[in-house]
Amino acid sequence: MACSRRIFFRLIGAASLAGGASAWRIAFASEAAVVIAPPALDEPVSAATAHEETAVFAGGCFWGVQGVFQHVRGVSKAVSGYAGGERDTAHYETVSGGETGHAEAVQVTFDPARVTYGQLLQVYFSVIHDPTELNRQGPDSGTQYRSAVFPMTDMQRRVAQGYIAQLEKAHAFRAPIVTKTETFKAFYPAEFYHQNYLTLHPNSAYIALNDMPKVANLKRLFPNLYRDKPVLVEAAR
């Protein structure tokens, strides 16, 4: 569905007219966090060999995915963008049509000595999105909102695939996990007005209902990984 967030805002208005604020809070509640075990397999890292690493995750609207990762200790940058399609279609209005192959994604740069790839995956599956929803998250639907991990290395792929298998075996969720590990081709940053959206618009209806609870869940479930001050994307100079 194209431009699902615009439809969300229209539905918010309709629900408010029908039953007031409580009606749309019930109708558009954020996905609940799920307590899950950490990955049994993670990337090996030591302080002596630590280096800057990148990872790409897709899990619905990139506003919330970026916003949560920006509050994770050890993350130095989290950029909203597009992955899975071609360069010439990596534009919001085109991707919103759902036919480009792109997913709204976030490229995370992190220090594996402070937060491991496996820990990022745990946050991703636990509080960022619902990995059992196929081609949708909350009010947003379409392949551009799919649940997908784009491993950057063979080790990342092994960790991601192993973790999905681990969670499935443990029946960590009430329904089967639909998250795919997709081949990474390229990442294209989104338009700047999409960057830092959660931080800049915390009181907008969409962010307040869908995404701020995820940040709160990060703080509650992962206190050792949470940091209060988010790391923001700076405008290009």
N, C-alpha and C positions, 0 to 999 in steps of 0.2 A: 504494500500500500504506500503510495507516495505521500511524503510530507505528513507522516502520522502525527507528529507533534502539533501541527496546526489543527488537525482533527481533534486531538486531545484538548486543546484550549477551547474549541467550540463545544465539546462535550462537557467540559468543566462548567461553562456558562449555562448549558441546558440543565445539568444536574443541580446547580445552585438555585436556579429558578424553581425547579421541581421540589427540592427538599432542603435547601440551605446548604451551609458548609459541610455539615455532617454527612450529607448524602454523597458528595463527591469524594470525601475522605474515605468512605467505605468503598465506593465504586472503583477508586484508583489507588488502592493501598499498595505500597512498595512490597516487592518480594521479600519474604522473611529470610533472615540469615539462617544457615544450617551449620551446626557444630560438626566438624569433620576432623579426622586424624591427619597429621602431616604426611607427606609422601614417604614411603618406605625407601625409595630411591631418590637421591638428590645429586646435584652436581658436586663433585669433590672440590673443596676450596680451602685454602689456608691463608693466613695473613701474609705469608711470604709470596704467594702466587696470585693474590687477589688482583683483579683488574676491572676496568669498566666494561660492562656487558650490556647488551640490549635484548629486549624481548618484545614481541608483538601479540596483543590479545584483542579479541573482538567479543563483545558480550552485550549487544544492544546499543542504545544511544551512547555515543562516545563522551557526552557531557559527564555522565555519572562514572563511567569507567575511568576516565582521566581524573576526575575529582577525587575518587578514592585513592588511586595510586599516588596522587600528589601528597597524600597524608601518610604515606608509608616511609618509615625510616630507612635510609640507605638508597632511596630513589633520588637521583639528581635531576631527572627530567621525565616528564610524561606528556607526550604530544598527541593530540587528537588528529586523526587522519583516515586514510583509506588504504585497504590492502586486499589483494585478491584479483584485481582487475588491471586494466591498462592505464598508462599515464594520461592519455587524452580524454578519459572519462572520469578522472579523479577530481570531480567537482561536485559540490553538494547537490545542486539542483538535478544533475544527471544521475548521481548515485541514488538519489531519493526515488527514482523511477523503478529501482529494484531489478534492473536488467543488465547491469554493468559487470557483474561478477565481484564487485567490491563489497566489502563489509566495512561498516564504521568501526575503526580500530584505534588502538592506542599503542604507541611505541614508547616503551619504558626503558630508560637508561638507569642502571643501578650498579652498586658496588656489592659484588657477591660475598665480600667479607663481612658485610653488615646485614644484608638480606639476600637469601639464596633464591635461585630460580624456583625451587620447590616451594619456598614460603610465599613467593608471589602467586604461584598456582593455587596454593591453599586459600589465600585471600580472594583470588579470582573466583574460585568455585564456592567459597563459603559465604561471602558478603556482597560481591560485586554484581552477580547475576544468577539467574536460575538456569542451570545447564540442562534441564529437562524440557525446556521450551524450544520447539523447532521453528526457526525462522521468525522469531518474535521475542520481545521482552516487554512485559507490562503492556502499555497502550500502543507500542510500536510493533508493526508487523511488516514482513518482507525479508528477502534474503540478505539485504544490507544490514539487518539486525541479528544475523545468525550468531550462534555460539561457536567460536573457532579460535584455535591457537595456531600461530604461525611460527614454528620453531626456527631459530636462526642457526642452530648447529645440530649435529647428529646427537649430541648428548642431551640437548634440550628436547629433542623429539623423543628420546628414550624415556626421559623423566616424565614428560607430559603423557605419553601413551601408557606408561606404567602406572601413573597416578589415576588416570581414567579407569583402567582395569581394576586397580585397587579399590576405588570408590564403588564401582559396580559390584565387585565381589562382596563388599561390606554392606551393600544395599543402603548406602548413605542417603539416598534420595528416594522419594516415594514412587518415582517413575524412572525409566531408563535414561541415562545420560545421552544427549544427542551431540555433544561437543565433538568437533572434528579437529584433527591435526592436519592443517593444510600446508601445501608447499609454499614457502615464502618466495615471492618474486620481487617485490619492491614495496616500499611504504611511501605514501605521498601525504605530507602534512595537509590538514584541512585549512580552510580559510581562517584568518586570524580571529574573526568574530566568534568562532567556535572554541577558541582556546581559553582556558581558565573560566569556562562558563559557569561552573558550579560556584566557584569562589565569588565571581562578580554578580551572580544573580541568585543568591541563596534563598530569597523570599519569593521567587517566581513560583507559580502553582506547580509547574512540572517538576522543578528541582526540589521544592519543599516536600512534595508527595512521593516522588520516585527515588530521589538520590540522597538527600540529606540523611534519611534513616540509614543508608548504607555506610556513610561516614561514622555515624553514631555506633553502628554495629562493629565497624573496624576498631574503634576505640574500646568497645566493651569486650569483644572476643579476642583481640590481639593487642593488649595494652603494651606489650614489649616492642611491637612494630609500629605503633601509632605515634605520630608527631602532630602537634597542634597546628603549627605553621606550615601551610602547603608550599611546595616548591613550584613556582609558576613559570609559564612560558613567556619569554620576553619577546617583544616585537622586533622584527628584523630591522637592522639599522642601515 
